[in-house]
Amino acid sequence: MLFEFDSDQRLWQRTVRDAVSKKCTPAFVRAVADDGADPAPLWRTYRKLGWTEFADPSDAVELGIILEELGRAVDPTPYLATMTQFAPLAPAQTLADGLSGTAVFAGVDARRDGAGWLLDGTARHVLDGDRAERLAVVTGEGVFVVPADAVTAAPLPVFDPLLHVADVTFAGVRVGDDACSDADPGRARHLALAGLAMTMVGACRRILDLTLEHVRGRRQFDVPVGSFQAVQHKAVDMHVAIERARALAYFAMMVIAADDPRRRLAAAMAKASAGECQALVFRHGVQLFGAMGNTWENDLQFALKRAKAGELLLGGAAEHRATIAEESRTAEEGRTADERHERGGVSCD
């Protein structure tokens, strides 16, 4: 696999970056946070630009380019949940009407009731659970698409003022067989993890960009603080962590697009690396800003909070490192069994 964009992907990256810089500006993001401005017009802009058409897993790399740029801009719309959680479970509906959506991966049970199904349970910490227009619900009996007005959503307080998270309750929600999707929940979760990692990488890149701008302009002892070796070392550490997380996130997108069997491991590696990246970038970013990054007046706070919130959604770095260890152990046990068989240590009757 090549880890460089081809000419079409580079053009797509420039196109997306230019559109985001014009439409999702820092001023607009602050207006949403400060004054409660409605992000719906921006969501409609994304739809008009065709960004909701990347619902097929084969488009994962191009979708990743969008997510990285939106993470960098701290996008306040439901694009992330719609395209990385709902769309993999209901791609046809995403393409058909362009409504926002999200996914419920756990907490809800389905049981047969006559000609249909009844859904019961409460899903915790659902991204955009309080504003998505539809929900794709993963149960042991299949995946069901449910309209938002059929459930009860309780918004949760989140330190990221631009992020929506809610507990969603299903109290005997009745659906028919036509609401059942044949999507692969495993592959959908892999894209959700990789997409979230991609968003965190973008937010971390924004933290680094603002930090570099700050240390180049602030002076002590009549020289820019960016000329101090200790500051340079921290900036380099931030850059290395971001590039590592970015490479793993795009690798995850590539194997998802190819439906490669390594996608579970790749998605876990991407999310774990993004979590470790945000911890280092958050710490160094705040320190190099002299803690001013935590003030409401500084736009750095939005990127800091988006990166940190991403770590807390769909499992943190420690959980995904455990998944990586499990995958590695399983693979090693499989190799050991094969070696025993080749030496004649295993026989089949």
C-alpha positions in Angstrom: 0.0 0.0 0.0 1.2 3.5 -0.8 0.9 6.2 1.9 1.1 9.1 -0.4 -2.0 10.8 -1.9 -2.4 10.5 -5.6 -3.0 13.6 -7.8 -6.8 13.3 -7.5 -6.6 12.9 -3.7 -4.3 15.9 -3.4 -6.7 18.0 -5.5 -9.6 16.7 -3.3 -7.7 17.7 -0.2 -7.1 21.2 -1.5 -10.7 21.6 -2.5 -12.0 20.5 0.9 -9.5 22.6 2.8 -10.5 25.7 0.7 -14.2 25.1 1.2 -13.8 24.5 5.0 -11.7 27.6 5.4 -14.5 29.7 3.8 -17.5 28.1 5.3 -16.5 26.7 8.7 -14.6 29.7 9.9 -13.3 30.3 13.5 -15.8 33.2 13.7 -18.7 30.9 12.8 -17.5 28.2 15.3 -17.3 30.8 18.0 -20.8 32.1 17.1 -22.2 28.6 17.6 -20.4 28.3 21.0 -21.1 31.8 22.2 -24.4 32.7 20.8 -26.0 29.4 19.9 -25.9 30.0 16.2 -27.6 27.3 14.2 -25.1 25.0 12.3 -27.9 23.7 10.1 -27.0 26.0 7.2 -23.5 24.7 7.3 -24.8 21.1 7.2 -26.9 21.9 4.2 -23.8 23.4 2.5 -21.9 20.1 3.0 -24.9 18.3 1.4 -24.9 20.7 -1.6 -21.1 20.1 -2.0 -21.8 16.4 -2.2 -19.9 15.5 0.9 -22.8 13.2 2.1 -22.3 11.0 -1.0 -19.3 9.2 0.5 -21.5 6.6 2.1 -19.8 3.6 0.4 -16.9 2.1 2.5 -14.8 2.1 -0.7 -14.7 5.9 -0.4 -13.2 5.8 3.1 -9.9 7.5 2.2 -11.7 10.5 0.5 -14.1 10.6 3.5 -11.0 10.6 5.8 -9.7 13.7 4.0 -12.9 15.5 4.8 -13.0 14.4 8.4 -9.4 15.5 9.0 -10.2 19.0 7.7 -13.4 19.2 9.6 -11.6 18.1 12.8 -9.1 20.8 12.2 -11.9 23.4 11.9 -13.8 21.9 14.9 -16.9 21.3 12.8 -20.2 21.9 14.8 -22.5 19.9 12.4 -23.6 16.3 12.7 -21.4 15.3 9.8 -19.1 13.0 11.8 -21.9 10.9 13.3 -23.9 10.8 10.1 -21.1 9.7 7.8 -19.0 7.4 10.0 -21.7 5.9 12.2 -25.1 6.0 10.5 -24.0 5.8 6.8 -22.1 2.5 7.1 -25.2 0.9 8.6 -27.8 2.5 6.2 -25.9 3.8 3.1 -28.9 3.8 0.8 -30.9 6.1 3.1 -27.9 8.5 3.5 -27.6 8.8 -0.2 -31.4 9.1 -0.8 -32.4 11.9 1.5 -29.2 13.4 3.1 -30.8 13.6 6.5 -28.5 13.5 9.6 -28.2 10.3 11.5 -26.2 8.4 14.2 -25.7 4.9 15.4 -26.5 3.0 18.6 -23.9 0.2 18.9 -25.0 -1.2 22.3 -27.7 -1.1 25.0 -30.8 -2.0 22.9 -32.5 -5.4 22.5 -34.9 -6.5 19.8 -37.6 -9.1 20.1 -40.2 -10.4 17.7 -43.8 -9.0 18.2 -46.2 -10.2 15.6 -45.2 -9.1 12.1 -42.6 -6.6 13.5 -40.1 -6.0 16.2 -40.0 -4.2 19.6 -36.8 -2.4 20.6 -36.1 -1.8 24.3 -33.2 -0.4 26.2 -31.1 2.7 26.8 -28.0 3.6 24.8 -25.4 5.7 26.7 -23.3 8.5 25.3 -24.6 8.5 21.8 -22.9 11.1 19.6 -25.6 13.5 18.2 -28.2 11.4 19.9 -30.2 14.5 20.7 -30.2 16.0 17.2 -29.9 13.2 14.6 -33.0 12.8 12.5 -32.6 9.0 12.4 -30.8 6.3 14.3 -29.3 3.0 13.1 -29.6 0.6 16.0 -27.4 -2.5 16.3 -29.0 -5.4 18.2 -28.5 -9.1 18.4 -31.3 -9.6 15.9 -30.0 -7.2 13.3 -29.7 -3.5 12.5 -32.8 -1.3 12.6 -33.3 2.2 11.3 -35.5 4.2 13.6 -36.8 7.8 13.3 -35.6 10.2 16.0 -39.2 11.0 17.1 -39.7 7.4 18.2 -37.1 7.6 21.0 -36.4 9.7 24.0 -33.1 11.6 24.1 -31.6 13.1 27.2 -28.7 15.5 26.3 -25.6 15.2 28.5 -23.4 18.0 29.6 -20.2 17.9 27.6 -17.1 20.1 28.1 -16.9 20.5 24.3 -19.5 23.2 23.7 -19.9 22.2 20.0 -20.4 18.5 20.6 -23.8 16.8 21.2 -23.9 13.7 23.3 -27.1 12.1 24.7 -28.5 9.0 26.4 -31.2 7.5 24.1 -34.0 5.4 25.5 -36.1 3.0 23.5 -39.3 2.1 25.3 -41.1 -0.5 23.2 -40.3 1.1 19.9 -42.1 -0.8 17.2 -40.5 -1.3 13.8 -41.3 -3.5 10.8 -39.1 -5.8 8.8 -38.6 -3.1 6.3 -36.6 -1.1 8.9 -34.0 -3.9 9.1 -30.7 -3.3 7.4 -28.3 -6.1 6.3 -25.2 -4.0 7.0 -22.2 -5.4 8.7 -22.0 -3.9 12.3 -18.4 -4.8 12.7 -17.3 -3.0 9.6 -19.4 0.0 10.6 -17.8 0.2 14.0 -14.4 0.0 12.4 -15.2 3.1 10.2 -16.6 4.9 13.2 -13.4 4.4 15.1 -11.2 5.4 12.2 -13.4 8.4 11.5 -13.1 9.6 15.1 -9.4 9.1 15.0 -9.2 11.1 11.8 -11.2 13.9 13.4 -8.9 13.9 16.5 -5.8 14.1 14.2 -7.3 17.2 12.6 -8.0 18.8 15.9 -4.4 18.1 17.1 -3.1 19.6 13.9 -5.0 22.8 14.7 -3.5 22.8 18.2 0.0 22.6 16.7 -0.7 25.3 14.1 -2.0 27.7 16.8 0.9 26.8 19.1 3.5 27.5 16.5 1.9 30.8 15.6 2.0 31.8 19.2 5.6 30.8 20.0 6.8 32.6 16.9 5.1 35.8 17.9 5.6 35.9 21.6 9.0 37.3 22.8 11.0 36.9 25.9 14.5 38.3 26.5 13.9 40.2 23.2 13.7 36.9 21.2 10.8 34.7 20.1 10.1 32.0 22.6 10.1 29.6 19.7 13.8 30.0 19.5 14.3 28.3 22.8 15.4 24.7 22.5 13.0 23.3 25.1 10.1 24.9 23.2 11.4 23.4 19.9 11.6 20.0 21.4 8.0 20.0 22.5 6.8 21.3 19.1 8.7 18.5 17.4 7.3 15.9 19.8 3.8 17.2 18.9 4.5 17.0 15.2 5.9 13.4 15.4 2.9 12.3 17.4 0.4 13.8 14.9 2.2 12.3 11.9 2.2 8.9 13.5 -1.5 9.1 14.4 -2.3 10.5 11.0 -0.5 7.6 9.2 -2.4 5.0 11.2 -5.7 6.7 10.7 -5.3 6.8 6.9 -4.0 3.2 7.0 -7.3 2.2 8.7 -9.3 4.1 6.1 -7.3 2.3 3.3 -8.0 -1.2 4.7 -11.6 -0.4 5.3 -12.0 0.8 1.7 -10.4 -2.5 0.6 -12.4 -4.6 3.0 -9.1 -6.0 4.2 -9.4 -8.5 7.1 -6.9 -6.3 9.1 -9.5 -3.6 9.4 -10.4 -4.4 13.0 -6.8 -4.2 14.1 -6.1 -1.1 12.0 -9.1 0.7 13.4 -8.0 -0.1 17.0 -4.5 1.0 16.2 -5.8 4.3 14.7 -8.0 5.1 17.7 -5.3 4.1 20.3 -2.7 6.2 18.5 -5.0 9.2 18.2 -5.7 9.0 21.9 -2.1 8.9 22.8 -1.4 11.8 20.4 -4.1 14.0 21.9 -2.7 13.5 25.4 0.7 14.7 24.4 -0.5 17.5 22.1 -3.0 18.7 24.7 -0.3 18.8 27.4 2.3 20.6 25.3 -0.1 22.9 23.7 -1.4 24.2 26.9 2.1 24.5 28.4 3.5 26.4 25.4 0.6 28.8 25.5 1.2 29.5 29.1 -2.2 28.1 30.0 -3.9 30.8 27.9 -5.3 28.1 25.7 -7.7 27.2 28.4 -9.3 30.7 28.4 -12.6 31.1 26.7 -11.3 34.0 24.6 -8.7 31.8 22.9 -9.8 29.7 20.0 -7.3 27.0 21.0 -9.8 25.8 23.6 -12.1 24.4 20.9 -9.5 22.2 19.3 -8.3 21.1 22.7 -11.8 20.1 23.8 -12.6 18.3 20.5 -9.4 16.2 20.7 -10.0 15.3 24.3 -13.7 14.5 23.7 -12.7 12.2 20.8 -10.6 10.1 23.2 -13.6 9.6 25.5 -16.0 8.4 22.7 -16.1 4.7 21.6 -13.4 3.7 24.0 -10.1 5.2 25.0 -6.5 4.4 24.0 -6.1 1.8 26.8 -9.2 -0.2 25.6 -8.0 -0.3 22.1 -4.5 -1.2 23.0 -6.1 -4.3 24.7 -7.8 -5.1 21.4 -4.4 -4.8 19.6 -2.9 -7.2 22.2 -5.7 -9.6 21.8 -5.4 -9.6 18.0 -1.6 -10.1 18.2 -2.0 -13.0 20.7 -4.6 -14.7 18.5 -2.4 -14.4 15.5 0.7 -15.7 17.4 -1.3 -18.7 18.7 -2.4 -19.4 15.1 1.2 -19.3 13.9 2.3 -21.6 16.7 -0.5 -24.1 15.9 0.6 -24.0 12.2 4.2 -24.6 13.1 3.2 -27.6 15.4 1.2 -29.0 12.5 4.1 -28.7 10.1 6.4 -30.5 12.5 3.8 -33.3 12.9 2.7 -32.3 16.4 -0.9 -32.1 15.4 -2.9 -35.0 13.9 -6.4 -35.1 12.5 -8.4 -38.4 12.9 
